Amino acid sequence: MVVTEVERLAEQLVILGRDAANAGRGPLHGGGLRTLDLFGGRGFLHFIVADHLRLVLIVRVTWLD
């Protein structure tokens, strides 16, 4: 279930492209490590948008259970 949710969110971030730099929590100026909640705060997806490489990198998935 967690893997499916991470895959779903990763696909949505890729669809957003450059705009993914504004998703979740993180530095307001864009760039740097961003965080998205999983299942209402039971976990977190940490990612970086490397705009110059046209990549969204999933750095870490943290599950608090």
Phi, psi and omega in degrees: 000317180293318180299319179297318179293319178296316178298319180297313180295321179298318178298319179294322178295320178296318178298322179293331180061233181301328181291345177298337178295345179257000181276151176070200179254147178161191181303137182290336183280000182086162182076173180078181183287128178247157181227134173241139176285145173247132176049052175065034177096003177283352178194175183218145175247119181256130183214161176233138174260113177263082186302318182295338177258356183059045182233148166244117185256120174278116186269316184204148171239123180248126180242124182252092182224000000 
